[in-house]
Amino acid sequence: MSANSKTKGVIGILTGGGDVPGLNPAIRAVTIRALREGYKVIGIRRGWAGLVEIKREKGSDNSECCLELDEDIVNRAGRTGGTFLHSSRTNPAKVSKFNVPDHLKDEYKEEVNDLTKEVLKNLEYLHIDYLIPIGGDDTLSYAVRLYQEGVKVVAIPKTMDNDVPGTDYCIGFSTCVTRTIQLTNNLRTVAGSHERFLVLEVFGRYAGFTAMLPTMAGAANRCVIPEYKFNIERLTELLTYDRAQNPSHYAVVLVSEGAMFEGGEMVFEDMTRDPFGHAKLGGIGDLVSNRLKELSPKYNNGKPINVINQRLGYFVRGGDPDAIDSIVPMAYGNLALDLILRRIHGRLVVLKNGRYDNVPIEVITSSKKMVDVEKFYNKDRLRPQYESFELRPLFIMTSDL
């Protein structure tokens, strides 16, 4: 592909990591504004994988790796969930021998290979002047690497966990919280009908925002989060008390997927790891459910309490974006274009205390964003705590200031 001599330049855009509602509105916002400002826009397919797999030989068909975007394409997808560019968890700095593209296998033969050199050549081959990656801390950590290699990068944060440092808000978080509240309320009727505990496992590998916010909003009685190892005896005691106080005789706990028992570690489905080094989490909700039933007679006059156990998983990331995840991506896309029009790069667009802004992209790899347990989590009551909402950001506990 080559840049048209009449264009101001070429902007590449990609989505990496897990899908969330709000990605397509962000792609649409970037594309519409960029086209009207005189830029050409190239959509990179399947996140960083698209930039790894491109063939630079003349006449090669790279339609599976990238496509030129126009208003018709982005308008069709702009109000829907997911990402029409598709996504992956490819890390070009750590590509296994098995996953090296066939046309590169003669050159890259190590068990783990750094294909950054190929990514840089492919960006040049596509004539991309600015790159806009949309992703969480894994996807954007590689964007930092590219920026350090000289690529003009403007990053947009997205992740259901809301744990990208430097911003109060990541695309996808509001829809995740909204869905969690809706699904929890739907399952209340089942829990109440059978007088049971309701255990819901939610997203949150290292940060517990997706459990904390719905609980604060009244969706659950208790929540356990990655930032604090909980005592299962105490959780059983509290939920039994909650159930007894409820006229319908049920109680609800939200369990972050990264939550850990006191003295224990994270629970994994298996120990295979993705290219960013993460094993797949899952199963803490099952363990909590089993232990609650086992321990409940101790706090319920010798009678066991049955448990409804549900992993919300992909239910909270599917479907259309809510209002916030329709508005914020539009604003983030335009913020990215504002920077590009001023020839500014190496930035992450953000929301800070209700105001749109941008910060140095290096903040992504320089810190971690997690729940401030001392400020926002009651370790005895296993639920959010709050004293004053004055001057707090929209989602209360999400600022890292």
C-alpha positions as CSV (number, residue, x, y, z in Angstrom):
1,M,0.0,0.0,0.0
2,S,1.2,3.5,-0.6
3,A,0.0,6.9,0.6
4,N,-1.9,9.0,-1.9
5,S,0.1,12.2,-2.6
6,K,-2.9,14.2,-1.8
7,T,-3.2,12.9,1.7
8,K,-1.7,14.5,4.8
9,G,-0.4,11.1,5.8
10,V,-1.5,7.6,6.9
11,I,-2.9,6.6,10.3
12,G,-2.9,3.0,11.4
13,I,-5.3,1.8,14.1
14,L,-5.6,-1.6,15.8
15,T,-7.3,-3.3,18.7
16,G,-5.5,-5.8,20.9
17,G,-6.3,-8.1,23.8
18,G,-9.8,-8.9,25.0
19,D,-12.8,-7.4,23.1
20,V,-15.0,-4.9,24.9
21,P,-18.0,-2.9,23.9
22,G,-16.8,0.6,22.7
23,L,-14.0,-0.5,20.4
24,N,-16.0,0.0,17.2
25,P,-17.2,3.5,18.2
26,A,-13.5,4.4,18.9
27,I,-12.4,3.1,15.5
28,R,-15.3,5.0,13.9
29,A,-14.4,8.3,15.7
30,V,-10.8,8.1,14.6
31,T,-11.6,7.2,11.0
32,I,-14.4,9.8,10.4
33,R,-12.3,12.6,11.9
34,A,-9.1,11.5,10.2
35,L,-10.6,11.2,6.7
36,R,-12.2,14.7,7.0
37,E,-8.8,16.1,8.1
38,G,-7.2,14.6,5.0
39,Y,-5.6,11.5,6.3
40,K,-5.8,7.9,5.0
41,V,-6.7,5.3,7.7
42,I,-5.4,1.7,7.7
43,G,-7.1,-0.8,10.0
44,I,-4.7,-3.4,11.3
45,R,-6.5,-6.8,11.7
46,R,-6.1,-9.0,14.8
47,G,-4.1,-6.5,16.9
48,W,-0.3,-6.8,16.8
49,A,-0.7,-10.1,14.8
50,G,-1.6,-8.1,11.7
51,L,1.7,-6.2,11.9
52,V,3.7,-9.4,12.4
53,E,2.2,-11.4,9.5
54,I,2.3,-8.9,6.6
55,K,4.3,-10.0,3.5
56,R,6.3,-7.3,1.9
57,E,6.9,-9.0,-1.4
58,K,5.4,-7.2,-4.4
59,G,1.9,-8.6,-5.2
60,S,1.3,-10.2,-1.8
61,D,-2.3,-10.4,-0.6
62,N,-2.3,-8.8,2.8
63,S,-6.1,-8.4,3.1
64,E,-6.1,-10.7,6.1
65,C,-3.7,-8.4,7.9
66,C,-5.0,-4.9,7.1
67,L,-7.6,-2.9,5.2
68,E,-8.2,0.7,4.2
69,L,-11.0,2.2,6.2
70,D,-13.8,4.4,4.9
71,E,-16.9,6.0,6.3
72,D,-19.2,3.2,5.1
73,I,-17.1,0.5,6.8
74,V,-16.9,2.2,10.2
75,N,-20.5,3.5,10.1
76,R,-21.8,0.0,9.7
77,A,-19.9,-1.2,12.8
78,G,-19.8,2.0,14.8
79,R,-22.7,1.4,17.2
80,T,-22.0,-2.3,17.8
81,G,-20.0,-4.2,20.4
82,G,-16.8,-6.1,19.8
83,T,-14.2,-5.1,17.2
84,F,-14.7,-5.6,13.5
85,L,-10.9,-5.4,13.1
86,H,-10.7,-8.5,15.3
87,S,-8.2,-8.9,18.1
88,S,-5.5,-11.2,19.5
89,R,-3.1,-11.4,22.4
90,T,0.0,-11.5,20.1
91,N,3.1,-10.0,21.6
92,P,5.6,-9.3,18.8
93,A,8.5,-9.2,21.2
94,K,7.8,-12.8,22.3
95,V,6.6,-14.9,19.4
96,S,6.9,-18.7,19.8
97,K,8.7,-20.7,17.2
98,F,5.4,-22.4,16.3
99,N,3.6,-19.0,15.7
100,V,6.3,-17.4,13.6
101,P,4.7,-16.7,10.1
102,D,5.8,-19.2,7.5
103,H,7.6,-16.6,5.4
104,L,9.8,-15.7,8.4
105,K,10.5,-19.2,9.7
106,D,13.9,-19.4,8.0
107,E,15.1,-16.2,9.8
108,Y,13.5,-16.7,13.2
109,K,14.3,-20.1,14.7
110,E,14.5,-19.6,18.4
111,E,11.9,-21.0,20.8
112,V,10.8,-17.4,21.5
113,N,11.5,-14.7,19.0
114,D,11.5,-10.9,19.0
115,L,9.8,-9.8,15.7
116,T,9.9,-6.1,16.5
117,K,12.2,-5.5,13.5
118,E,9.6,-7.0,11.2
119,V,6.9,-4.8,12.8
120,L,8.9,-1.7,12.1
121,K,9.5,-2.7,8.5
122,N,5.8,-3.5,8.0
123,L,4.8,-0.1,9.4
124,E,7.2,1.5,6.9
125,Y,5.8,-0.7,4.1
126,L,2.3,0.5,4.9
127,H,3.6,4.1,5.0
128,I,2.0,4.5,8.4
129,D,2.9,7.9,9.9
130,Y,1.0,7.6,13.2
131,L,-0.2,4.5,15.0
132,I,-3.2,4.4,17.3
133,P,-3.3,1.2,19.3
134,I,-6.4,0.6,21.5
135,G,-5.8,-1.9,24.3
136,G,-5.1,-2.7,27.9
137,D,-1.8,-2.6,29.7
138,D,-0.5,-5.6,27.8
139,T,-1.3,-4.3,24.3
140,L,-0.2,-0.8,25.2
141,S,3.1,-1.9,26.9
142,Y,4.2,-3.1,23.5
143,A,3.1,0.3,22.1
144,V,5.5,1.9,24.6
145,R,8.2,-0.4,23.1
146,L,7.4,0.8,19.6
147,Y,7.4,4.4,20.7
148,Q,10.9,3.9,22.1
149,E,11.9,2.5,18.7
150,G,10.8,5.7,17.0
151,V,7.2,5.0,16.0
152,K,4.8,7.9,16.4
153,V,2.2,6.4,18.8
154,V,-1.0,7.8,20.3
155,A,-2.6,5.2,22.6
156,I,-6.2,4.7,23.7
157,P,-6.9,2.8,26.9
158,K,-9.5,0.0,27.0
159,T,-10.1,-2.9,29.4
160,M,-13.0,-4.2,31.4
161,D,-10.8,-4.3,34.5
162,N,-10.2,-0.5,34.2
163,D,-6.6,-1.0,35.3
164,V,-4.5,1.0,32.7
165,P,-2.4,3.4,34.8
166,G,-2.7,7.2,34.2
167,T,-6.5,7.3,33.4
168,D,-9.6,7.1,35.5
169,Y,-11.4,5.4,32.7
170,C,-10.8,2.6,30.2
171,I,-13.2,1.8,27.3
172,G,-15.4,-1.2,28.3
173,F,-15.5,-0.7,32.0
174,S,-18.9,1.0,32.3
175,T,-20.6,-1.6,30.2
176,C,-19.0,-4.3,32.3
177,V,-20.3,-2.8,35.5
178,T,-23.8,-2.2,33.9
179,R,-24.0,-5.8,32.7
180,T,-22.8,-7.2,36.1
181,I,-25.5,-5.3,37.9
182,Q,-28.2,-6.4,35.4
183,L,-27.1,-10.1,35.5
184,T,-26.8,-10.1,39.3
185,N,-30.3,-8.7,39.5
186,N,-31.6,-11.3,37.1
187,L,-30.2,-14.1,39.2
188,R,-31.6,-12.7,42.5
189,T,-35.0,-14.3,41.7
190,V,-33.4,-17.7,41.5
191,A,-31.3,-17.2,44.7
192,G,-34.4,-15.9,46.5
193,S,-36.7,-18.6,45.4
194,H,-34.3,-21.3,46.7
195,E,-32.9,-19.3,49.7
196,R,-29.3,-19.8,48.6
197,F,-26.0,-18.0,48.5
198,L,-25.3,-16.5,45.0
199,V,-21.7,-16.5,44.0
200,L,-20.7,-14.6,40.9
201,E,-17.2,-14.7,39.5
202,V,-16.4,-11.5,37.6
203,F,-13.4,-10.1,35.7
204,G,-10.4,-8.6,37.5
205,R,-7.0,-10.3,37.4
206,Y,-5.0,-7.8,39.5
207,A,-7.6,-5.0,40.1
208,G,-11.0,-5.4,41.8
209,F,-12.9,-2.5,40.3
210,T,-15.4,-4.7,38.4
211,A,-16.4,-6.3,41.7
212,M,-16.2,-3.2,43.9
213,L,-18.4,-0.8,41.8
214,P,-21.4,-3.1,41.4
215,T,-21.2,-4.0,45.1
216,M,-21.1,-0.3,46.0
217,A,-24.1,0.2,43.7
218,G,-26.0,-2.4,45.8
219,A,-25.8,-5.4,43.4
220,A,-24.1,-7.6,46.1
221,N,-23.7,-7.8,49.8
222,R,-20.0,-8.6,49.7
223,C,-17.1,-8.8,47.3
224,V,-13.6,-10.3,47.4
225,I,-10.8,-8.7,45.3
226,P,-7.3,-9.5,44.2
227,E,-5.8,-6.7,46.3
228,Y,-6.7,-8.4,49.6
229,K,-6.5,-12.1,50.5
230,F,-9.8,-13.0,52.2
231,N,-10.7,-15.3,55.1
232,I,-13.3,-17.8,53.9
233,E,-14.6,-18.3,57.4
234,R,-15.3,-14.6,57.7
235,L,-16.9,-14.5,54.3
236,T,-19.2,-17.4,55.3
237,E,-20.1,-15.8,58.5
238,L,-21.0,-12.5,56.8
239,L,-23.0,-14.0,54.1
240,T,-24.9,-16.1,56.5
241,Y,-25.8,-13.0,58.5
242,D,-26.8,-11.2,55.3
243,R,-29.0,-14.1,54.3
244,A,-30.7,-14.1,57.7
245,Q,-31.4,-10.4,57.5
246,N,-32.9,-10.7,54.0
247,P,-36.7,-11.4,54.0
248,S,-36.1,-13.6,50.9
249,H,-33.3,-15.5,52.6
250,Y,-30.4,-15.1,50.1
251,A,-27.1,-13.3,49.9
252,V,-24.8,-12.3,47.1
253,V,-21.0,-12.1,46.8
254,L,-19.0,-11.0,43.8
255,V,-15.7,-12.8,43.4
256,S,-12.9,-11.2,41.3
257,E,-11.2,-13.9,39.1
258,G,-7.9,-12.9,40.7
259,A,-9.1,-13.1,44.3
260,M,-7.2,-15.3,46.6
261,F,-7.9,-17.2,49.8
262,E,-5.9,-16.1,52.9
263,G,-2.6,-18.0,52.6
264,G,-3.4,-19.0,49.0
265,E,-2.6,-18.0,45.5
266,M,-4.5,-17.2,42.3
267,V,-6.6,-20.0,40.7
268,F,-6.0,-21.0,37.1
269,E,-7.9,-23.1,34.6
270,D,-4.6,-24.4,33.4
271,M,-1.0,-23.3,33.4
272,T,-0.6,-22.6,29.7
273,R,0.4,-18.9,29.2
274,D,-0.5,-16.3,26.7
275,P,2.2,-14.4,24.8
276,F,2.2,-11.7,27.6
277,G,2.9,-14.4,30.2
278,H,-0.5,-14.7,31.8
279,A,-2.0,-18.1,32.6
280,K,-5.8,-18.3,32.1
281,L,-7.6,-17.5,35.4
282,G,-10.8,-19.2,36.4
283,G,-12.2,-21.4,39.1
284,I,-12.0,-19.2,42.3
285,G,-15.8,-18.9,42.2
286,D,-16.1,-22.7,42.2
287,L,-13.8,-23.0,45.2
288,V,-15.6,-20.3,47.1
289,S,-18.9,-21.9,46.4
290,N,-17.8,-25.3,47.7
291,R,-16.3,-23.9,50.8
292,L,-19.3,-21.7,51.6
293,K,-21.6,-24.8,51.5
294,E,-19.1,-26.8,53.5
295,L,-18.7,-24.1,56.2
296,S,-22.3,-22.7,56.3
297,P,-23.6,-25.2,59.0
298,K,-21.2,-23.6,61.5
299,Y,-23.0,-20.3,61.2
300,N,-26.5,-21.5,60.4
301,N,-27.5,-23.7,63.4
302,G,-26.0,-26.8,61.9
303,K,-27.9,-26.5,58.5
304,P,-26.0,-26.3,55.2
305,I,-26.9,-23.5,52.8
306,N,-26.9,-24.4,49.1
307,V,-25.1,-22.2,46.6
308,I,-25.8,-20.9,43.1
309,N,-22.5,-20.5,41.3
310,Q,-22.1,-18.6,38.1
311,R,-19.1,-17.2,36.2
312,L,-20.4,-14.1,34.3
313,G,-17.4,-14.1,31.9
314,Y,-18.2,-13.2,28.4
315,F,-21.8,-12.2,29.2
316,V,-20.5,-8.9,30.4
317,R,-18.3,-8.2,27.4
318,G,-20.8,-9.1,24.7
319,G,-23.4,-7.0,23.1
320,D,-23.7,-3.3,22.4
321,P,-21.9,-0.6,24.4
322,D,-23.8,1.4,27.0
323,A,-24.1,5.2,26.9
324,I,-20.7,5.9,28.5
325,D,-18.9,3.4,26.3
326,S,-20.5,5.1,23.3
327,I,-19.5,8.6,24.3
328,V,-16.0,8.1,25.8
329,P,-14.6,6.2,22.7
330,M,-15.9,9.0,20.5
331,A,-14.1,11.5,22.6
332,Y,-10.9,9.4,22.9
333,G,-10.8,9.0,19.1
334,N,-11.1,12.7,18.6
335,L,-8.5,13.4,21.3
336,A,-6.1,11.2,19.5
337,L,-6.7,13.1,16.3
338,D,-6.3,16.5,18.1
339,L,-2.8,15.3,19.1
340,I,-1.9,14.1,15.6
341,L,-3.0,17.3,14.0
342,R,-0.6,19.1,16.4
343,R,2.1,16.6,15.5
344,I,2.2,15.4,19.1
345,H,2.8,11.7,19.8
346,G,4.1,9.4,22.6
347,R,0.8,10.1,24.5
348,L,-2.0,8.2,26.1
349,V,-5.4,9.8,25.9
350,V,-7.2,9.8,29.3
351,L,-10.0,10.9,31.6
352,K,-8.8,12.5,34.8
353,N,-11.3,13.7,37.4
354,G,-14.0,14.1,34.8
355,R,-11.8,15.9,32.3
356,Y,-10.4,14.6,29.0
357,D,-6.6,15.0,28.8
358,N,-3.5,13.1,27.7
359,V,-0.4,11.9,29.6
360,P,3.0,10.5,28.6
361,I,2.7,7.0,27.2
362,E,5.4,5.8,29.5
363,V,3.0,5.9,32.4
364,I,1.5,2.6,31.2
365,T,4.7,0.7,32.1
366,S,5.9,2.8,35.0
367,S,3.1,1.9,37.5
368,K,0.2,-0.4,38.5
369,K,-3.4,0.7,38.9
370,M,-5.3,-1.2,41.6
371,V,-7.9,-0.6,44.3
372,D,-6.5,1.4,47.2
373,V,-7.5,-1.1,49.9
374,E,-6.9,1.2,52.9
375,K,-9.0,3.9,51.4
376,F,-11.8,2.0,49.7
377,Y,-12.1,-1.5,51.0
378,N,-13.3,-2.6,54.4
379,K,-11.2,-5.7,55.2
380,D,-13.4,-6.8,58.1
381,R,-16.7,-6.4,56.3
382,L,-15.4,-7.5,52.9
383,R,-17.1,-4.8,51.0
384,P,-16.4,-1.2,49.7
385,Q,-16.1,1.6,52.2
386,Y,-16.6,5.2,51.6
387,E,-16.9,8.3,53.7
388,S,-17.2,11.2,51.4
389,F,-18.1,11.5,47.7
390,E,-17.1,15.2,47.4
391,L,-14.7,15.8,44.5
392,R,-14.4,12.1,43.8
393,P,-14.3,11.1,40.0
394,L,-17.3,9.5,38.3
395,F,-16.4,6.0,39.3
396,I,-15.4,7.0,42.8
397,M,-12.3,4.8,43.4
398,T,-10.7,4.7,39.9
399,S,-8.3,7.7,40.2
400,D,-4.7,6.8,40.9
401,L,-4.0,10.3,42.2
